[in-house]
Amino acid sequence: MIKNLFLLVAIGVLFSCKSDAQDASEKAETFSVTKTESEWKAQLSDKEYYVLREAGTERAGSSELNKNYKPGTYVCAACSTPLFKSEHKFDSGTGWPSFDREIEGNVAFSTDNNLGYIRTEEHCATCGGHLGHVFNDGPRETTGKRHCINGAALDFIPEGEKLPKNE
C-alpha cells in the first residue's frame, strides 16, 4: 500500500514539473529588432547588457534617471523605442525610476517566477530587452500601477529633441 502511494506521488511530481525547455517556449516571442548576443555585447555597456539581455537588476539608487523629472521621453537603451513619458513618472521611494503607465504597444509583458513568486516582467516590445517589473502599488489617483524600471535599460530624450529612429 505504501509502495503504491509512493509510486502515485512520484508520478504526480514528474508530470507536474516544468522544465527549462517549457519556460523557454513560453517566453519565445518574435521581436522586430534581433541581434546575436555578441552584437548586443558590442553595442551595450556591461551594465546595460546585464539588465537588458540577462534580466539583471541594477542596484537601487544607482541610476541618475531615478531623480530625473525633466520633461521628455524615456526610450529603450538598446533600440531607442519610446517606452515611458516623463509626465507619468513619479517618486516611488524604491530607488528605481517608476512610472504609472507605459507608452501603449511599446512594452511587452510576461510572467516571472524567478524569486519563487509570480511577478509581471516588462520587456521592450521591439527588441525584447528586460526593463523591470510592474506592480499594483502605484498612485491610486492615476492607474494604481508602478512600473519599476532599471535606469540602465533607458535613455532619456529631453522634450524638444528629436526621438531617435529605432535601430
C-alpha positions as CSV (number, residue, x, y, z in Angstrom):
1,M,0.0,0.0,0.0
2,I,2.7,2.5,0.9
3,K,4.7,1.4,-2.1
4,N,1.7,2.2,-4.4
5,L,1.1,5.5,-2.7
6,F,4.8,6.4,-3.2
7,L,4.5,5.5,-6.9
8,L,1.4,7.7,-7.3
9,V,3.1,10.7,-5.7
10,A,6.3,10.2,-7.8
11,I,4.3,10.1,-11.0
12,G,2.3,13.2,-10.0
13,V,5.5,15.1,-9.2
14,L,7.1,14.1,-12.6
15,F,4.1,15.2,-14.6
16,S,3.6,18.5,-12.7
17,C,7.2,19.8,-13.0
18,K,8.0,22.3,-15.7
19,S,11.3,22.0,-17.5
20,D,13.5,24.9,-18.7
21,A,12.5,24.0,-22.2
22,Q,8.9,24.7,-21.4
23,D,9.8,28.1,-19.9
24,A,11.8,29.0,-22.9
25,S,9.0,28.1,-25.3
26,E,6.5,30.2,-23.2
27,K,8.8,33.2,-23.5
28,A,9.6,32.8,-27.2
29,E,8.4,35.9,-28.9
30,T,9.4,37.4,-32.2
31,F,10.8,40.9,-31.9
32,S,11.4,43.2,-34.9
33,V,15.0,44.0,-33.7
34,T,17.0,40.9,-33.2
35,K,20.8,40.6,-32.8
36,T,23.2,37.9,-31.8
37,E,24.5,38.0,-28.2
38,S,27.9,39.2,-29.5
39,E,26.2,42.0,-31.4
40,W,24.4,43.1,-28.2
41,K,27.6,42.9,-26.2
42,A,29.4,45.1,-28.7
43,Q,26.6,47.7,-28.7
44,L,25.7,47.8,-25.0
45,S,27.7,48.7,-21.9
46,D,28.3,45.9,-19.4
47,K,25.6,47.2,-17.1
48,E,23.1,47.6,-20.0
49,Y,23.8,44.1,-21.2
50,Y,23.4,42.7,-17.7
51,V,20.0,44.4,-17.3
52,L,18.6,44.2,-20.9
53,R,19.9,40.9,-22.1
54,E,20.4,38.9,-18.9
55,A,17.3,40.2,-17.0
56,G,19.5,41.7,-14.3
57,T,18.6,44.4,-11.8
58,E,20.8,47.4,-11.1
59,R,21.4,48.5,-7.5
60,A,18.7,50.7,-6.1
61,G,19.5,54.4,-6.2
62,S,22.4,53.8,-8.7
63,S,20.7,55.4,-11.8
64,E,20.8,59.1,-12.4
65,L,17.4,58.7,-14.1
66,N,15.8,57.9,-10.8
67,K,15.5,61.5,-9.8
68,N,15.2,63.0,-13.3
69,Y,11.9,64.9,-13.6
70,K,12.7,67.0,-16.7
71,P,10.1,66.8,-19.5
72,G,10.9,64.3,-22.1
73,T,10.6,60.7,-23.2
74,Y,12.4,57.6,-21.9
75,V,13.5,55.2,-24.7
76,C,14.9,51.7,-24.7
77,A,18.7,51.9,-24.3
78,A,19.1,49.0,-26.8
79,C,16.8,50.0,-29.7
80,S,15.5,53.6,-29.0
81,T,11.8,52.6,-28.8
82,P,9.9,55.2,-26.8
83,L,8.7,53.4,-23.6
84,F,7.6,56.0,-21.0
85,K,6.8,59.7,-20.8
86,S,8.1,62.0,-18.1
87,E,4.6,63.2,-17.2
88,H,3.9,59.6,-16.0
89,K,7.0,59.4,-13.8
90,F,6.7,59.6,-10.0
91,D,9.0,59.1,-7.0
92,S,8.1,55.7,-5.6
93,G,10.8,55.8,-3.0
94,T,12.1,52.4,-4.2
95,G,15.4,53.7,-5.8
96,W,14.4,52.9,-9.4
97,P,12.7,55.1,-12.0
98,S,8.9,54.5,-11.7
99,F,6.1,55.3,-14.0
100,D,2.3,54.9,-13.6
101,R,1.9,53.8,-17.3
102,E,3.8,52.8,-20.3
103,I,3.5,54.0,-23.9
104,E,0.9,51.6,-25.1
105,G,2.1,49.0,-27.6
106,N,5.8,49.6,-26.9
107,V,6.1,47.5,-23.8
108,A,5.5,43.7,-23.7
109,F,4.7,41.7,-20.5
110,S,5.5,38.2,-19.4
111,T,5.3,36.2,-16.2
112,D,8.4,35.9,-14.0
113,N,8.6,33.5,-11.1
114,N,12.4,33.5,-10.6
115,L,12.1,34.6,-6.9
116,G,9.6,31.9,-6.0
117,Y,6.5,34.1,-6.5
118,I,4.8,35.5,-9.6
119,R,5.6,38.9,-10.9
120,T,4.8,40.7,-14.2
121,E,8.0,41.3,-16.1
122,E,8.3,44.1,-18.6
123,H,10.2,44.0,-21.9
124,C,10.8,46.3,-24.8
125,A,8.2,45.2,-27.4
126,T,10.7,46.0,-30.2
127,C,13.9,44.2,-29.1
128,G,12.8,42.1,-26.1
129,G,15.1,43.8,-23.7
130,H,14.3,43.3,-20.0
131,L,13.1,46.6,-18.4
132,G,11.9,45.7,-14.9
133,H,8.5,44.7,-13.4
134,V,5.1,46.2,-12.9
135,F,3.3,46.1,-9.6
136,N,-0.2,47.2,-8.4
137,D,1.0,49.6,-5.7
138,G,1.3,52.7,-7.7
139,P,-0.6,56.0,-7.3
140,R,-4.2,55.3,-6.7
141,E,-5.3,58.7,-8.2
142,T,-4.0,57.6,-11.6
143,T,-3.6,54.0,-12.7
144,G,-2.6,52.3,-9.5
145,K,0.4,50.8,-11.3
146,R,4.1,51.1,-10.5
147,H,6.3,50.3,-13.5
148,C,9.6,49.7,-11.6
149,I,12.2,50.1,-14.3
150,N,16.0,49.8,-14.4
151,G,17.6,53.1,-15.4
152,A,20.3,51.1,-17.3
153,A,17.5,49.9,-19.7
154,L,16.6,53.5,-20.5
155,D,17.9,56.6,-22.3
156,F,16.3,60.0,-21.7
157,I,15.4,62.3,-24.6
158,P,14.6,65.8,-23.4
159,E,11.4,67.4,-24.7
160,G,12.1,69.3,-27.9
161,E,14.8,66.9,-29.0
162,K,14.0,64.6,-31.8
163,L,13.4,61.0,-30.8
164,P,16.0,58.7,-32.5
165,K,14.7,56.2,-35.0
166,N,14.6,52.6,-33.9
167,E,17.7,50.8,-34.8
